[in-house]
């Protein structure tokens, strides 16, 4: 099967889904795209932009990965993560908060990082990466903002542009690109892209997932012998979330089998 055939099969995984999909794959053999510039509710994919913004500030020596970041009670929220269940007396470093935000998608860590970095700075980072169809407009679990029509939005192509910052020297130094990639490789939420891969090789997949009612996303970097494959599979407006998970896991298996 050639790349064109694989591309069609991957797109077929999503074409029958209800709602809105925004897909983009940049691979050594070409691109796969469907509504790639259409923004959808970002769920936790926006956390990529937050991580890159924090790492930019480390590169600029405005912050250190060892900086102690107190957790403000107003930023403790439910949903994914563990910090909200732990003692208020614990101390966290910037490194800890980034890892918790990415690896277990901790919403409290995310909110504290948004507080630290500022929405404007995070949105500026996305624009610097060329991600013009995306915007951070609220903290995690801010239902009042959501009721007011403020949601975090991102497109498939913009997600690729953010991930590309971890494999192409542009906004970050090589050492922090490697650091960020290593964190993404430690992802604990594996119910989408890798779910149907029988034996995932070690240290080849660096990815971030996102989910909300009616929303299922997975985006990442697959490191292959031909070069990195960067993918963004974003599905929104789903009647049932399982349909989005199934589509992404089928597409992930196709992409993985072709390159690995």
N, C-alpha and C positions, 0 to 999 in steps of 0.2 A: 504494500500500500504506500503510495507517495504522499507528500505533504498536502497536496491539494485535496486528496481524498480524505485524509485525516481531518483537515480543516472543515470539510463539509459535514463529516460525522460529528465533530464537536459542535458545530452550529446547530445541527439537528437535535442535539440534546436540549437546546433551549427554545427552539422555534415554536414548540407546542405549548410552552408555558404561558399562563395568563400573566397579566401585569406588565411590568417594564423590566427589560434586561439591558445591561450595558456591559459589553464584553470586549476585551482587547487582549491579544496575545502577540508579543514580539519575540520571534524565534529566529535562529540562524537561517532557517529555510524560508522565512516570510512572515507575514502578519495574518492574524485572524481577527475580524472585527464585526461587531453587530451593535448598532446604536452606541458607538464608543464614546461619543461626546455628550450623551444624554445623562444629566445628573440624576441620581437616585438617592434615597435616604442612605446615609453612609454607614449607619450603625457603628461598629467598632473599627471599620477601615480607616476612619479619620485619625485613629491613633498613630498611624504611620507618619502623618504630618506632624503630630505632636512630638514623636520621637526624633524626627529629623531636625525639628526646630531646637530641641534641647541639645542635640549633638552639635549643631551649628554654634550654639552658645559656648559649649565646651571647647570647640575649636578656636573660638574667638577669645577664650580665657575669661569670659564673663561668668562662667560657672565651672565647677569641677564635678566629675562623676562621684567624688567622695563628699561633696557638699551635703550637709545635714539639712533636710527639708521637713520642717514640722507639718503635721497633718492638722489642718483647721477643722473643727467639728462641723462647720457648715459644708465641708466637702465630703463628709462621710455619707455615702449613699448605698442603697441596696443594689441588687443585680449581681453581675459577675464579680468575682474577686473575694479576697479574704480579709482585707484590712479593716473593713467595717465591723468585723466580728472580734477584733483583737483589742488589746489594751491601748488606751490613749497615751500611755506613758512610753510606748515603744518609739525608738528613733529610726528614721529611714534616711538613706542617702539618695541622691539623684539616681544613681545606678540602680538601687533597689526599686525605686518607683517606676523607672522605665521598664525594667524587667517584669515587674508585676503587671504593668499596663499591657505589655505585649504577650507574655507567656500565658497568663491566666486571665487576661482582659479585665484587670481590676479597675472598676469604675471610680473608686475613691482615689486611687493613685492617679488616674487620668484627670480627675477634677482638680487635684492639687497641682498637677503639672500645668493645666490650663491657667490656674490662678497664678502660678509662678511665672509663666512665659507670656501670658496675655493673648487674648483672641486675635488682636491685630497682628501680633508678631507671627503667630501660627499661620494666619491667612497670607501674610507677606511671604513666608517661606513657600507656600503653595504656588504663589504667583512667580516667585523666583525659579521654581522648578518647571514653570510653564503650565501649571494646573489651573487654568482660568475658569473651568466649569465647576469648581469646587469651593465650598465655604464652610467654615466652622461658625455656628451661630448660637450654640448653647452648650452647657455642660452635660455630662451624662445624667440620665434620669431626671432631667428638668422638665417635668410634665407641664408646668405652667407656660414655659417658653414654647413647648410643642403646641399647646392649645392656642397660643398667640400666632402660630404659623411659622415659628422659627425652628428649623431643623438643620442638622448638619448634612450637607450634600456633597456627593462626589461622583465622578464618572469613571468608566472603565479605562479610558485613555489617560485621565489624570492620575488614576491609581498606578498605572504603569510608569508614568513620569516620576512619581514619588519613589517607587521601588528602584527605578533606574539610578537614582541618586546613590544607591548602595553598591552599584557595580561600575559607575562611570564617575570619575573625579570631576566634580563641578561645585557642589555646595559644601561637601565634606572632605576631610583629609582621608587618606587611605586607611589609616589606623582606625578611625571612627566608622568608616564604611564597613570595615571588617567586624568591628565591635557590634554594630547594629545588625549585621547579617547573622552573626552568631546568636544573638538574642532571638531573632526570628526563627532560627533552626531549633530552638528549644520550645516551640509552640506546643502547648498541651491539648489544644482543642483540635481534634483530628477526625471529625465526623463528616468532612466534606471532601476536599481534593484527594487526600490519601486514603479515604475510607474503603475503596475497592481495589487498592493496590496490595497484592498478596504479600510481597516482601519489599518494603520500602528500604532502599539503601540508606546507610547512615550518612548524615551531613551533605545531603543533596537537595533537600527541600527547606527553604526559608520562607515562612508564610504567616499571614494574619487573617483570621476569620472575623465575621461579624454577623450578628443575628438580632432581629427584633420580630415581633409578630408580623408575618407576611413578608419578611426580609431574610434572605440567606446570601452571604457573600463569602468568597475565599479568594485571596490574591497572594501572589508570592513569586519567588525566584526558584526555578529548578536548574541546578547546576549540572550540565551535561558535558560530554567529551567534545561536543561541537561548539560549546559556549553557553552562556546563560539563556534560559527561556523565562521570560517575564510574563505572567498571566494575571488577569483580573476577571473573575467571573462574578458579576453582581446581579442579583435577582431581587426584584421588589414587586409588591402588589400581588403576592401569592395568596391563593385561597387556603392552601395548607403548606406550612413550611417544609414538610417532608418532600414535596415535589421539587423545591429548589435544591435541597440537599442531594437528592437523587440525581438531578441534572448535573450538578457540579461534580459529584463523585464519578459519574460516567465520563464526563469530559476530562477529568483528572486522570482517569485510567487510560484513556486514549492518548493523551499527551505524554504521559509517563512511558507507556509501552512503546510509543514511536521513538522516543529519544533515549530510553534507558535499556 
